[in-house]
Amino acid sequence: MPDYIYLARTLQGDDVTGKLTANTKRDVLDTLARQSLFALTIENAKKGHIELKFLRGRVPNAVVAAMLHQLAELLENGVSILSAFQVLVRQAKHPRLKEVLTDIHDRVSDGDSIDSAFASHPKVFNSLTISIIRAGVEGAFLEDSLKRVAKFLDEAGEMKSRIIGAMIYPTILSVVGVTMVFVLLTVFVPRFTPMFEMSVQNGKTLPMVTVSLIEGNKLILAYWHYALIVMGAVTFWIWSQLTTPWGRKLVDRFKLKLPLIGEILLNSSVASLCRVLGTLLANGVPILKSLEISSQSTGNLILTDAVNKAAENVSSGESLSRPLGEAGIIPPQVMAMISVAEESNSLETVLVNAADTIERQVARKLDMLMRLIEPIMLLAMGAAVLYIIIGLLLPVFDMDISV
């Protein structure tokens, strides 16, 4: 049982403080009342300690999704809400999640609603999760809403993992390729340079490939520190611009215009928008609130602005499809599905189905792109290494022939 620190007033008007061990604040109030004490403040003795720990990081979405699945199953099997949280606290392996669940249990036992208890931890439960849980509480379908948001978190995590996994191999190839070329230019080329210079002094002409390697090596050795300073300054400038709305919009617009990659990034953002919006609407969240939350889930400010403008028109009584279509950023086939869904009053179902379809297309295109990038990068690495080797060996062959 948790410890509570209280400040109370006696019948004579004196203030007293102390610590009590109880299940809830209600039990502390009852205990103080039996002692003829009027409680002024009651605080969890570990509250401040817990809040400091909350600043350390987020709980992984996969862990949150598993917890929500388990909570829904417990409630469906007739377990009371407080008992369900006690079970979750005992079984939680993630220390941060255990603290969060303990705090939610205490808040609910003190009379807070479930959704407000979840909302007190915005770093663990995002606005989508809280909104769906709140709609489930208000509509008396909490178990179903918990399952839906858990499924959403699982699918979003799977999509994110798929994208990250696809980028691992090209990233490794890039790092290895750049490192290999750098080592060849800075370690091996200098070993051959004195021999080449001696050949020039003897009246021989070096091939252009060899000359370019020697000059490139001199540039690297002479200006590498300046290059690092410039790269650091450029990186810092880009990072500072990314913290401003103007800079983020500029980068987001640039990403959408990239060949091949831009289409994948756009479809990924649209899929996220459709899934979040459809999930919220299916759980009874009002459309304006759903648009507000889903606009923040796209990961692209250009698409976010388009959704926000559409929300303004919806609030004035217009349909959703027309302002979204006028933005010209969402693919036409998706807009056609949204338009038909509005007319048939099945928007939430169509949006989720559209998200499934788009995510499958993104997965296929991403797989094709990775299959295309890998051989291109291997060829580029091979060409760079071959260029260096040829530049080093051509003068040597020439010397052998002269002999």
C-alpha positions in Angstrom: 0.0 0.0 0.0 1.2 3.5 -0.8 2.2 6.1 1.8 0.4 9.4 2.0 1.6 12.6 3.6 -1.2 14.8 5.0 -1.7 18.2 6.4 -4.7 18.4 8.7 -6.3 20.7 11.2 -7.5 19.8 14.7 -10.8 20.9 16.3 -8.7 23.5 18.2 -7.4 25.0 15.0 -3.9 23.7 15.1 -2.3 22.3 12.0 -0.6 18.9 12.1 1.2 16.8 9.5 1.9 13.1 9.3 2.2 10.0 7.2 -0.3 7.2 6.8 -0.2 4.0 4.8 -3.5 3.3 3.1 -5.0 1.9 -0.2 -6.4 5.2 -1.3 -6.8 8.9 -0.3 -10.4 8.0 0.7 -9.1 5.7 3.3 -6.8 8.4 4.6 -9.7 10.8 4.9 -11.7 8.2 6.9 -8.8 7.6 9.2 -8.3 11.3 9.9 -12.0 11.8 10.4 -12.0 9.1 13.1 -9.2 11.0 14.8 -11.3 14.3 14.7 -8.9 15.8 12.1 -9.9 17.9 9.1 -7.7 17.1 6.1 -6.3 20.1 4.2 -3.9 18.3 1.8 -3.1 14.7 1.1 -0.3 13.8 -1.3 1.3 10.5 -2.3 4.6 10.3 -0.6 6.2 9.0 -3.8 4.5 11.3 -6.2 7.4 13.7 -6.7 9.8 10.8 -7.2 7.5 9.2 -9.7 7.1 12.4 -11.7 10.8 12.8 -12.0 11.2 9.3 -13.3 8.5 10.1 -15.9 11.0 12.6 -17.5 13.4 9.8 -18.5 11.7 8.6 -21.7 8.7 7.1 -23.3 7.3 3.6 -23.0 7.6 1.7 -26.3 4.3 1.6 -28.2 4.5 -2.2 -28.4 4.5 -2.4 -24.6 1.6 0.1 -24.3 -0.4 -1.9 -26.9 0.2 -5.2 -25.0 -1.0 -3.6 -21.8 -4.1 -2.2 -23.4 -4.9 -5.6 -24.9 -4.5 -7.2 -21.5 -6.7 -4.5 -19.8 -9.5 -5.1 -22.3 -9.4 -8.8 -21.8 -9.5 -8.4 -18.0 -12.5 -6.1 -18.2 -14.3 -8.4 -20.7 -14.0 -11.3 -18.2 -15.7 -9.3 -15.4 -12.6 -8.1 -13.5 -13.2 -4.8 -11.8 -11.2 -1.8 -13.1 -9.2 -1.4 -9.9 -8.4 -5.1 -9.7 -7.5 -5.1 -13.4 -4.9 -2.4 -12.8 -3.6 -4.2 -9.7 -3.0 -7.3 -12.0 -1.3 -5.1 -14.6 1.0 -3.5 -12.0 2.1 -6.9 -10.7 2.8 -8.2 -14.2 4.4 -5.1 -15.7 8.1 -5.7 -16.4 8.8 -2.2 -17.8 9.6 -0.1 -14.7 8.2 3.1 -16.2 5.0 1.5 -17.1 4.7 0.0 -13.7 4.9 3.5 -12.1 2.4 4.8 -14.6 -0.1 2.0 -13.9 0.3 2.5 -10.2 -0.5 6.2 -10.5 -3.5 5.5 -12.7 -4.8 3.0 -10.2 -4.5 5.5 -7.4 -6.2 8.2 -9.4 -9.1 6.0 -10.3 -9.5 4.8 -6.7 -9.6 8.4 -5.6 -12.5 9.0 -7.9 -10.9 10.2 -11.2 -12.4 8.9 -14.4 -10.3 6.4 -16.4 -9.8 8.7 -19.3 -8.6 11.6 -17.1 -6.2 9.2 -15.3 -4.7 8.1 -18.6 -4.6 11.8 -19.8 -2.4 12.7 -16.8 0.4 10.8 -18.6 0.6 12.5 -22.0 4.2 11.3 -22.5 3.1 7.6 -22.4 -0.4 7.8 -23.9 -0.7 10.0 -27.0 -3.8 12.1 -27.8 -5.2 9.4 -30.1 -5.1 6.8 -27.3 -6.7 9.2 -24.8 -9.4 10.4 -27.2 -10.4 6.8 -28.0 -10.5 5.8 -24.4 -12.6 8.8 -23.5 -15.0 8.0 -26.3 -15.2 4.4 -25.0 -15.9 5.6 -21.5 -18.6 8.0 -22.6 -20.2 5.5 -25.0 -20.0 2.5 -22.6 -17.8 0.5 -24.9 -14.4 0.8 -23.1 -13.3 -2.8 -23.8 -13.8 -2.4 -27.5 -12.1 1.0 -27.7 -9.1 -0.4 -25.8 -8.7 -3.3 -28.3 -9.0 -0.9 -31.2 -6.4 1.5 -30.0 -4.1 -1.4 -29.1 -4.5 -2.8 -32.7 -3.8 0.6 -34.1 -0.6 0.9 -32.1 0.5 -2.6 -33.2 -0.1 -1.7 -36.9 1.6 1.6 -36.6 4.6 0.1 -34.9 4.8 -2.7 -37.5 4.8 -0.1 -40.3 7.5 2.0 -38.6 9.6 -1.1 -38.0 9.3 -2.2 -41.6 10.5 1.2 -42.9 13.4 1.3 -40.4 14.4 -2.3 -41.2 14.4 -1.5 -44.9 16.8 1.4 -44.4 19.3 -0.5 -42.3 21.1 -2.3 -45.1 21.5 0.7 -47.4 22.7 2.8 -44.5 25.3 0.1 -43.6 26.4 0.1 -47.3 26.8 3.8 -47.3 28.9 3.9 -44.2 31.1 1.1 -45.3 31.5 2.6 -48.8 32.4 6.1 -47.6 34.8 4.6 -45.0 36.5 2.4 -47.5 37.1 5.2 -50.0 38.4 7.5 -47.2 40.8 4.9 -46.0 42.1 4.2 -49.5 42.6 7.9 -50.2 44.3 8.8 -46.9 46.3 5.6 -46.2 47.1 3.8 -49.5 47.5 6.7 -51.9 50.1 8.5 -49.8 52.3 5.3 -49.8 52.4 5.4 -53.6 52.8 9.2 -54.0 56.6 9.4 -53.5 57.1 6.8 -56.3 54.8 8.7 -58.6 56.6 12.0 -57.9 59.9 10.3 -58.7 58.4 9.1 -62.0 57.4 12.7 -62.8 60.9 13.9 -62.1 62.3 11.3 -64.5 60.1 12.8 -67.2 57.2 10.4 -67.2 53.6 11.6 -67.5 51.1 10.2 -65.0 47.6 9.2 -66.1 44.8 11.6 -65.3 43.3 9.0 -62.9 46.4 9.0 -60.9 46.8 12.8 -60.9 43.2 13.1 -59.7 43.9 10.7 -56.8 47.0 12.5 -55.7 45.3 15.9 -55.9 42.3 14.6 -54.0 44.6 13.2 -51.3 46.3 16.5 -50.9 43.0 18.3 -50.7 41.8 15.9 -48.0 44.9 16.2 -45.9 45.1 20.0 -46.3 41.5 20.9 -45.7 39.8 18.0 -43.8 39.5 20.2 -40.6 37.9 23.0 -42.6 35.5 20.5 -44.2 34.5 19.2 -40.8 33.8 22.8 -39.6 31.7 23.5 -42.7 29.8 20.3 -42.3 29.2 21.0 -38.6 28.0 24.5 -39.4 25.7 23.3 -42.1 24.3 20.5 -39.9 23.7 23.0 -37.1 21.9 25.4 -39.4 19.7 22.7 -40.9 18.9 21.4 -37.4 18.0 24.9 -36.2 15.8 25.4 -39.2 14.0 22.1 -38.5 12.9 23.6 -35.2 10.9 26.3 -36.9 7.6 25.8 -38.8 9.1 27.5 -41.9 12.1 25.1 -42.0 10.0 22.0 -41.4 7.6 22.9 -44.1 10.5 23.6 -46.5 12.0 20.2 -45.7 8.7 18.4 -45.9 7.9 20.0 -49.3 11.4 19.0 -50.5 10.9 15.4 -49.3 7.6 15.1 -51.2 9.3 16.2 -54.5 12.1 13.6 -54.3 11.9 11.0 -57.1 10.5 7.6 -56.0 11.1 8.4 -52.3 8.7 11.3 -52.3 5.7 9.2 -53.4 6.5 6.6 -50.7 6.7 9.3 -48.0 3.5 10.9 -49.1 1.6 7.6 -49.2 2.9 6.7 -45.8 1.7 10.0 -44.4 -1.7 9.6 -46.1 -2.0 6.1 -44.7 -1.3 7.3 -41.2 -3.9 10.1 -41.6 -6.6 7.7 -42.9 -5.9 5.1 -40.1 -6.0 7.6 -37.3 -9.0 9.5 -38.6 -10.9 6.3 -39.3 -10.1 4.8 -35.9 -11.2 7.9 -34.1 -14.4 8.2 -36.0 -15.2 4.5 -35.5 -14.8 5.1 -31.8 -17.3 7.9 -31.6 -14.9 10.8 -31.5 -16.4 14.0 -33.1 -15.1 14.7 -36.6 -13.5 18.1 -35.7 -11.6 16.6 -32.8 -10.7 13.6 -35.0 -9.3 15.9 -37.7 -7.3 17.9 -35.1 -5.7 14.7 -33.7 -5.2 13.0 -37.1 -3.6 16.1 -38.6 -0.8 15.8 -36.1 -0.1 12.2 -36.9 0.9 12.6 -40.6 4.5 13.5 -39.9 4.3 16.1 -42.7 3.4 19.7 -42.2 2.2 20.2 -45.7 -0.4 17.5 -45.3 -1.2 18.8 -41.7 -2.0 22.2 -43.1 -4.3 20.7 -45.7 -6.2 18.8 -43.1 -6.5 21.8 -40.8 -7.9 23.9 -43.7 -10.4 21.1 -44.4 -11.4 21.1 -40.7 -12.2 24.8 -41.0 -14.5 24.1 -43.9 -16.1 21.2 -42.2 -16.9 23.3 -39.1 -18.8 25.7 -41.4 -20.9 22.8 -42.7 -19.1 21.7 -45.8 -18.1 18.1 -46.7 -14.6 16.7 -46.0 -13.7 15.6 -49.5 -14.0 18.9 -51.3 -11.5 21.0 -49.3 -9.1 18.0 -49.1 -9.3 17.5 -52.8 -8.6 21.2 -53.5 -5.4 20.9 -51.5 -4.1 18.7 -54.3 -1.8 16.6 -52.0 -3.8 13.5 -51.3 -3.8 11.0 -54.2 -7.0 11.1 -56.4 -7.9 7.5 -55.7 -8.0 8.1 -52.0 -10.1 11.3 -52.5 -12.5 9.3 -54.6 -12.9 6.7 -51.8 -13.5 9.5 -49.2 -16.1 11.2 -51.4 -18.1 8.0 -52.0 -17.8 7.1 -48.3 -19.2 10.4 -47.2 -22.2 9.9 -49.4 -22.8 6.4 -48.1 -22.1 7.4 -44.4 -19.3 4.8 -44.1 -16.4 7.1 -43.8 -14.7 5.4 -40.8 -14.7 2.0 -42.4 -13.5 3.2 -45.8 -10.7 5.2 -44.2 -9.3 2.2 -42.3 -9.6 0.0 -45.4 -7.9 2.7 -47.4 -5.1 2.8 -44.9 -4.6 -1.0 -45.2 -4.5 -0.7 -49.0 -2.1 2.2 -49.0 0.2 0.6 -46.5 0.4 -2.6 -48.6 1.3 -0.4 -51.6 3.9 1.4 -49.6 5.4 -1.9 -48.4 5.7 -3.1 -52.0 7.2 0.1 -53.3 9.6 0.3 -50.4 10.7 -3.3 -51.1 11.2 -2.5 -54.8 13.1 0.7 -54.0 15.4 -1.2 -51.6 16.0 -3.9 -54.2 16.9 -1.1 -56.7 19.1 0.9 -54.3 21.2 -2.1 -53.1 22.7 -3.0 -56.4 23.2 0.7 -57.3 25.1 1.3 -54.1 27.2 -1.8 -54.6 28.0 -0.7 -58.1 28.9 2.8 -56.9 31.2 1.3 -54.2 32.8 -1.0 -56.7 33.3 1.8 -59.2 34.9 4.0 -56.6 37.3 1.3 -55.4 38.1 0.3 -59.0 38.8 3.9 -59.9 41.3 4.1 -57.0 42.9 0.8 -57.8 43.3 1.7 -61.5 44.8 5.1 -60.5 47.4 3.3 -58.4 48.3 0.5 -60.7 48.5 2.2 -64.1 51.8 4.0 -63.4 53.1 0.7 -61.9 52.3 -1.2 -65.1 53.9 1.6 -67.1 57.1 1.3 -65.1 57.2 -2.5 -65.6 56.7 -2.1 -69.3 59.5 0.4 -69.5 61.8 -1.9 -67.8 
